[in-house]
Amino acid sequence: MMKLILFIALGVGCVTLSKAEERSHPNVLLIAVDDLRDTLGCYGNQAVRTPNIDRFAAGGVRFERAYVQYPVCNPSRSSFLTGLRPDQTGITDNNTLLRAKLPDVVTLPQLFRANGYYSAAFGKLFHLGGGRDASARQRWMDLPTSWDEAHAFQTTPAGKIIAGRNLTGGRLKWCEWGMTAGGDDDQPDGQNAREAIACMERLGNRPWFIGVGFHKPHDPFVAPQKYFDLYPPGSIPLHRDPKDQTAAPPLAVGFGEFGAAFRQFTDAERLEFLRAYYAGVSFMDAQVGRVLDALHRLKLADKTLVIFLSDHGYHLGERAWWNKNTLFERSCRAPLVIAGLGVKPGVARGLVEFVDLYPTVAEFCGVKPPASLAGKSLRPLLDDPARPGKSAAFTLVTRGPQRGDSVRTNRWRYTEWSDGAHELYDHQNDPDENINLAGDASHAATEDELKRVLATQVERK
């Protein structure tokens, strides 16, 4: 086992629970996936193989319309792990350290650790793990403040890449795929699953908060060969934008070196990208299945709240974009499933935001959260998924000094850019957001109302 980081700090500033209290406090298993859109069978994708997540979702609440507050890894994770919006954390990029902005913030795992739970991280929970820079990962472990222990892993020599390439010809370090030799545990995500299971076995009845962060299907799209074999070349259809699609504003999509590279993709390269992404999704699903199977084997399923989520959505060719970091639905909306003791299975179709996660988990487990959280507990939807959600969900992005703010309501998405561009999409008639209705006189009243809603949120920053 090749381990990049291991730090254990026991009992630092924590409450010790009695045996009776240990039994009465639900465990928390947070499964966070990197760059996963709704490419899951339980979300209606018929081409992907995700039997484990599909089975899990059938026993919990699947949130049909859950929205991140920033569609990039670090800002999103810093937001939902603190219960604060990006304007409150001050983090709108992948380089700013959470503790550099908010040294005294109480993160979600930190809250549980301070209340007597054992907290452990395996892989990428904060902006850590699975990337190209080990030193950057180490900075993000947040030890010992949030975690009693935290781990990240490396590919073993047996898990070497046997086929693959960079789809930009090396112009960018992104858009790489790799089919590997070896088994699941020769890859970091397999080791994350294995070591998280070992931790659950070791802790027994002691209440715990365990975070498991799977890096796939994030670029580089690397997975064992057997997962590529699930998707023979050409078996997944490509997305085609309609010919009458409204051109996006300059800051919205298609920008920079990424846009230039994506515009040069051939159909063969698009199919390579898509196949590798799907292989990564199925590889990740297998690791999720291992962890959930262990939870049942250890008879912990009936005393554990399980949260499965992605840190944001992703484009797979929509508007010729093969990445995140937009304010379109594909980037802002992400999978979210919650299951566990007292959760009524069903589908919640109301709007929810990822800042709602922190107060939800705290309320469910009887732990008092900080008073300044931005979200609202989803406990009512866990009790009855048919209940209505929020009236609006908010997401922002920045482009250097420029900024975009978007609001999603039950029917509409409205987006404003700091260069003056506006977008308005009618999800009742245009769920793929192809036709921009901003400036259309017949929708002026709707646009004015959404401007007001968005302005109210932006003023709170």
N, C-alpha and C positions, 0 to 999 in steps of 0.2 A: 504494500500500500504506500503510495507516494503522497505525502501530506504536506501541503504548502504552509499551512498555518494551524497551530493548535495552542490554545491558551485556556487554562482553567483557573477560575478564581471562585472559590467556594465561600458562601456565607457573607459576602461583602455587603453590609447595609441591608440585609434581608430579614424579614420576619420569619420566625420558626413556627410552623403549624403543629398543633396537636394531632394525634392519630385520628380523632373524630373529625377534625377540620380537614385533614387530608382527604378523607373519604367523601366529604360534602362539596369539595371544590372540583368542578369539571376541568379536565385537561384541555389544552388548546393545541391543535395541530394546524399550523398555517402552511399551506403549500402554495408557493409563489412561483409562477412560470414566467419566463422572459420572452417577450415579443410574440405571445400567442394571441391570435385573433380567434374568432368563433369557428375555427377549423376543427370541429368536434362533432361526433355523431349526435350528441344530445342537443346541439344547437341547429340540427337539420342538415349537416353536411353528409351526403350519402357516399362520398368517395373515400373519406378518411377512415382509418382503423383505430378507434379509441374505445375499446370495450370496457376498460377499467373505469375511465372517467364517466362514461355513459351509465354504467351500473351505479356508480356513486351518486351521480346526479339524480337518478331515479328515486333515491332514498332521501333526498334533501330538497332544498329550495333552489331552483335554477333561476337566476335573475336575468330576464330577457333583455333588459335595457339598463345596464350598469355603466357608468361613465367615469373615466379617470379625470383628474384635474389638470394633468399635463401629460401629453402623449410621448414622453421620453423617460427612460429608466430612472435615473437619479431623482429628477423632480417629482415623478409620480410616487416612488417608494418613500421619499422623504415626506411626502404629503400624507399618504395613507398610514404610515407607521408613526406619525405624530398626531394625526387627526386635524391637521392644519392645511389650509390652501397654500399654493405656491407663493402667493403674495404675502402670506404670513411667514412662511419659512424663509423667503428670500432666495430660494433655490430654483433656478430656471435653466440649469445646464448640467452636464455630467461631470464637471470638474470641481464644483464647490462642495466642500465638506459640510455635512450637516452640523457638526459641533462647532465649526468655525462661525456659522451664522447663529446657531441657537445652542450655546454650550450647556444651558440648564434645562433644555426641553426634556420632558418625560416621554420617552418612546413607549409604544405598546408593549414590547417585551420587557422593558424596564419597569413599567407599572406592575406587571405580574411578578417579576423578580422581587420587587420591593414588598409584595404582599405574600411572600412565602413560597412562590412557585420556583421550581428549577427551570432555568431558561437555557436553551441550546439552539445553535444555528448550524445548519449544514448546507453549504453552498451560498447562493446569492439571495440574501434577504434585503439588507441595505444594499447600496450600490457596490457589491463585492462579488468576488468569485467568478471563475469561468472566463475571465477576459484575458487580455494579452499582457497585462502589466501586474506582476505579483505584488510589487510594492504598493500600488494603488489599492489592491484588494486588502492589504494589511491595514491600511489607514481606515478602511470602512468597516472593520470588524466590530467597532463600538464595544470593545472589551475594556474593563469589566463592567461598564455602565449598564448595558442592556442584556448582556449574555454572561452566564456562568462558563460556558464554553462555546467556541465557534470554530468551524473547520472549513477549509477549501482544499480541493484535490487536483491532481494532475493526471493526464493520460499516462498509462503505463507503457513500457516499450512494446508489449504485446498488442497494444491498441493502435498501432501505427496506421496511417492513411495508406490505402492500397490503390485508390483511384480518386480523382478529384481535380479541381482547377479553380482559378480565379476568373469569374465571368467578365471582369473588366480588363483582362489581359495584364493585370498588375497595376493598372493606373490608380486604383483604390485598394485599400487593404480589406475592403468589404466584398460582398458578393462572392464568397468562397464556399465551396462545398467539398466534402470529403467522405468517402466510404471507407470504413475502417475494418481491419482484422480484429480478432479477439472477441471477447464477450462484453456484456453490459458493464461489468465491474472494471473493465479496462479503461472506461471513460469516466470523467469526473461525476456525471449525473448518476451513474450506477453506484459509485462509491458514496455519493450523498444518501441514496436510498439505503444502502447497506448499513452505514454508520448511524443513520437516524433510527433504524430498527434496533440496532444494538443498544442505543441510548434508551429507547423505550423499555427494552428488556431489563436493562440495568436499574432503571429508576423504580420499577415495580409500581407500588401504590402511591408513591410520592407525587403530588400534583406537579404537572410540568407544562411549560409553554415551549413547544418545539417548532422551529421554523425550518422548512425544507425548501431550498431555492433551486429549482431546476433551470439550467441555462438554455437548454434546447426547447424550442426551435430557433433560438437566436443565432445569427451569423457569428462565426463560420458554421455552416450547416453540416455538422459532422455527426455521424451515427454509424453503428455497426452495419455490416452489409445486409443482414437479414431484414432490416427495416427498409432499406432501399428496395429489396426484392419484393416487398409488399406492393410496390407501385412500379410495374413495368414501364419502360419509357413510352410516353404517349398515352398512358392510361388515364391521366387527369386532364380534363378539358381546360383550355386557356380562357381567361376572361377577355371579352372584347367590349370596349367602350362603344356606346351607340354613336352613329355618325352625327346626330344632331345635338350632341353634348355641348353645353355652354363652356367656353374656355374659362379656366380658373384664373383668378387674379394672380399677379406675379409672385406675391409672397405666399400663396396658398399651397402650391405643389409644383413639382418640376424644376425646382431651383438648384443652383450650385452644381458642384461636380457630380453629385448623385444624379440629378436630373439629366445632365449631359451623358453620363454613362448609361442610364436606363434607356434613353432614346436610341442608343446604338444597339440594344439587345436585338438579336434575331429571335424568331419564334423557337428555334431549337434551344437557344440559351434561356429563354423564358421557361420552357418546359423543364430544363435542367434545374433551374431555380425552384420551380414549383415542386418537382419530385423530391428534391433535397429537403425542402421545408416540410413536406408531408412526412418524410422519413423521420425527421427530428421530432415531429409531433407524436408519431407512434412510439418512438424510442422513449420519449418522456412519459407517455401514457403507461408504458410497461413499468416504469419506475414508480409512478404513482400507485399502480396496482400492487406492487410489492409492499409499499408502506401501508396501504389500507388493509391488505391481507394480514399483515403482521398485527395491526391494531385489533382485528377480529380474533386472531389466534391467541393474543394475549388477554382477551376478554376485556379490552379497554374501550371498545366502540361505543358501549352504552354509557360511558362516563367521559366522553371526549367531544368537544365541539370542533368540527373540521371545517376549515375555510380553504377553498380552492379558488385561485384567481390568477389572472395575468396582470402585468404592470401597465399594459396598454394594448391597443389593437395593432393592426398591421394592414398595409395594402399588398395585395398580390396581383398587381397589374392594373388595378382601378386607377384611372387617370394616368396611366403609364408610369405608375409609381410602385416601387418595390421596397418599401421601408415604412417607418412610422413617421411621427413628427408633423402631422397635418391636423387640421381642424375639421376634417371630414369624418363621417360616422365610422368608417372602417378603422380609423386611428384612435378616435376618442372612446369608442365602445369596446368593452373587454369582457371576457367570461368571468362570472362570479357564481359560485355554488357554495352554499352553507348547509351542513348536515350535522346531526348529533342529537343528543338527548333533548326531547321537548320540541324539536323542529318538525313541523308538519310538512310532509313532502308535497311539492307542487311547483308551479311556475309562477313567478312574480313578474308581471308585465308592466308594473309601474316604474317610473323613473327613479333611480337611486344613484348616489355618488360614492366614490371610494372613500371620501372623508367620513362617510357614515360607518365604515368598518370599525374604527376604534371604539366609539361609544357603544356599538352593538356588542362587541366581544366583552367589553367591560361589564355592561348590564347583564348579559347572559350569565356571566360567571360570578356576579355579585361583588365585583371589584369597583371601588369608587374612582372614576376618571377625573382628570383635571377639569376645571370649570370652563376653560377657554376653548374647548373644542369647536370646530367649525361645522361638524356633521350632526346628523340626527340618527338615533338608534333605529335599526331595522327590526328590532324585536317584534313589533306588531306584524310585520310581513313574514317573520318566521313562524308566528302563531297562526297566521291566516294569509297565505300568499295572494289571495284574491283582493286584499285591501289595496286602495290606491297608493301610489308612490308620491314622489315630490312633484311640484308643479313645474320645476325647471332644474336642469343640471348644467354646470358651468365648466368650461375647459379653456385653457390659454396656452399659447406658445409664444416664443420670442425668436426673432431673426436678427441677432446683433442688437442694434438700437431700436429696431422695429418690433411691433407686437401685434398679436391677433387675439381677440376674445370671442368666444362662441357660447351661445346658450341653446340648449336643446329642450323643447317642450314636448308635450304629447304628440303634437302634429308637426311642429316646425323646428328647423335649425336656422339660427340667424348668427352671422359672423361679421365682426368689424375688424378691419386692419388699420394700423396707425398711418398708413399712406393714403387713407381715405376710401379704400375699396370696401364694398359690402357684399354679403352673400345671403340669400334666403332660399331655403329648400323646403318643399312641401312633402313630408314623409307619407302623407295619406295617398298621394298620387305619384310620388317620385321617391321611393325608398332608397334608391341608389344615389340620390343627390346629383342628378345629371343636368338639371335645368335650373339655372340661377334666376330667381324671380325678383331679386332686388332691383328697385327702380321701376317695377311694373306698377302702373297706376291702379290696377285692379286689386293689388295687394298692399296698397299704401298704408291702410289702417293697421294691418297685421304687422308690417314692418315698423311702424311708429310704436306700437305696443311692445314689440320685442326690443327695440332700442331702449325703451324705458326700463324694461326688466334687466337688460344687460347693464345699463348705466347704474342701476341701483346696486348691483353686485360689484362692479368695478370700483364704485365709490367707497366700498368697505375695505379696500386693500390697505 
